[in-house]
C-alpha cells in the first residue's frame, strides 16, 4: 500500500514520531500539536490501542484512503469524504514571493487566533511546530498564512491555509500555498494536500497551481465513549 494511503500513520511513524505518543500498534499527535491519530491496521489489537490513546469524551481525527474501522470503545461523531491532491509541476522559486515571511514561535499566538477564526482544520497551540509556516502581514496584522502539516519520507503536506476575512479577495491563499509547495519541492520532496470533496473552490485553486487529484480519502472524528 502506498504510504499516502495512510498519511497520518506514515507521518506519525517517521518524521513526526517525536511529536507523538503511542506504540507500534497506534499513535496520535501530542494533545497540543494536533488531533490526528491512527492505528497501524484494522486488527482488534491495533484498534484497542488507538482507543487507549483517547480519553473518555475526547475526540481525534482519522484520515486515510481505506474505509475507517471504528474501535468498539469509540463512536464516529462525524464522517466525511475528502480528496488528496499531488503537485504535478514545478512551482516558482522563493524569490517570486515578495512580501511573504517565515513565521516562528513568536508568531504562534497570532497564528492560533487566525486559525480559530477561519477554521482551516485542526490547529492547536503547537501545530506550527509540525513544519515550516509562512505568512503575509498587512499593516502589522497577520493577514494570511499557510504551512506544512503531515510529513513522511519524500512527501510533505501543504496545510493551514487561511486568510483573515478583512483581507480576502487579494489572492493571498494562492500565493502562500504556492510558496509553501515551492519550498517543499526545493527539498526534493513532493507536495500533497487534502481538501473536502465538496469544497470545489479550494480544489479549483489547487488545480490552478498544478495539483492533481490522486485519490479520495475517508475522514472521521472519533470520540471515546464515557467510562
N, C-alpha and C positions, 0 to 999 in steps of 0.2 A: 504493500500500500504506500502511496506517495506521502511523504511527511506533511504536505499541505492538506491532506485529507483529515489529519488530526493536528492542526497547527498549535492548539493550546498545549497539548501533551508534548509535542516536539519542542516547543519553546521552554516549557517547564523542566524538561529533562536535559536541556542543553544550555544555551546562553543565559536563561533566566532562572536556572536552578538556585543560585544564591539569593534570589528574591522570593523564594517559595518555601513551602513546608510540605511534608508528606513522606511517602515511601516509594518503592519501586512499583507499587500497585496503584497509587493515586497521589496526586499532588494538587495544590492550589497556590495561588499567589498569596503572599503575606497580606493580612487584612487591611493594611493601609496603602498597599500597592495597587491591587486590582481585585475584581470579583470573579475572575475566571478560574475554573477548576476543571480537572479531567481525570478520568480513570484510564488505566493502561489498556483495558479491554472491557468486554461485557461479562466477564466471569463473575460469579457471585462474590468471590473474594475481593476482586477489584472494586466492584460497586459498593460493597460494605466498607471498604477502606475509604472510598470517596465520601460516603455518608459520615464517617467518623471525623472528617475534616470540617464538618458543618455543624455548628451549634444549633440546638432547638430554636426554631423561629428565624434562623439566619438564612440568607439566600446567596446562591452562587450562580454564575453563568456558565453554561456549557455550549461549545461551538465546535461542530465537526461535520464532515460530509456524510458519514453513515447515520442511520437513524439513532436517536439518543435513547439508551436504556436508562430508565429511572430507578435508582436504588429503592428498595421497598421501604426504607426509613424516610424517604423524601416524597414530595409531590411536585409536579411541574405546574407552577402558578402562571407561567406564560410560555407559549411555544410559537415560533415564527420561522419563516424561511428567509434566507439571505443569499447574496451572491458573493463569490470570491473572484477577484479580478487580478490579472498579472500584467505588469508593464511589458510591452512588446517592442518598444522602440526607445532609442536613446533620448534623454532629456537634456536641456541646456545645462551648461556648467554653472557653478555658483556665481560667477561674475554677471550673469544675466539677471540676477535677482537683487537689484539695488533696493535698499530700504528694509530688507529682511535681516533680522539679527538673531543670534542664538539666545536661547533662554536658559536660565540656570536656577539653582536652588533659591537665589534671592527673588526670583520671579514667581516662585511656587504659589504664594497666596493669591496673586492676580490670576494665575493660570487656573487654579481651583475655582475661583469666583466666576471666571468666564465659562468654564465647563459646566458649573452648576446652573448658570443662566441659560446656556444653549443646548445642553444635554447631547454631546456628540457620542456618548457611550459611557460605560463605567469609567469614572475619573475620580481618583481619591487623592489624599494628601501627598503620596509618594509615587503616583502614576508617572510623573515626569522623569523618574529615575530609570524607567524601562528602556529609554533610548534618547536620542538627540531630538530636542524640540526647537522650533523656530517660531518667531513672532514678528508682527508688524505693530509699531506704536504710532499713534496719531495724537498729537497734542499731549504727549506724555502718557496716554492711556493704552493699554494692551487691547488693540482693536481686533486682532485675529491671531490664531496660532494653528500649528499642525506639528505632528511629530511621529515618533516610532513607538510601536507597541510590541506585538509578538515578534520574537527574533529567534531564528533557528539557522543552522549552518546553510549558507547560500541564499537565505531569504530574510527580508525584514518587512514588516507590515507598516504601511502609512496609516496613521490614525489620529484621533484627537483633533480633527479638522473642524474648526468652528470660528464664527465671526460674530462680534457683538452686534446686536440689532441696529445700533446707531451708525454702523459703518458697512452695512450690507449694500450690495449692488456695485461694488468697486473692483470686483474680481480678485479679492484678497485670498479667498479659499483656493482658487485655481492657482495663483502664484505660489502660495505656500505648499500646496500639495506637490506641485512640480519641483519646488526647491528641495523638499524632503526626499522625494523619489530620486532626484538627480544625485543627491549626496549618497544615497544608498547604492546607486549604480557606480559611483566613484570608488566605492569599497570593493567592487567586483561582485556585489550581491544583486539579486533580483527583487524589485519592489512588488509587493502584493497588497491588497486591501480587501475590506469587506464592506458591504452596504446592504441595507434592507432591500429585498427583491421588489418591494412596492415603491422604493424611492427612485423614480425614473429621472428626476432632476439630477441627483448625485451620480447616478450611473452614466447619464449623458455627459456630465462634466468629466468624469474619469475616462470615458471613451475618447473624448476630445484630446486628452493628454497622452493617449496611446495605450491605455489599459484595455485589455480584452477579457471577456468572461472565460474563466477556467471551469467553474462548476457552481452549482447551488450548494448551500450549506444549511444545516439544521441548527437552530438556536433555541435553547430552553433556559428558563430561570427556575432553578430547583430550590425548594425550601425544605429544610429538615422539619419533620413532624415534631410536635411537642413531646416532652418526656412522658 
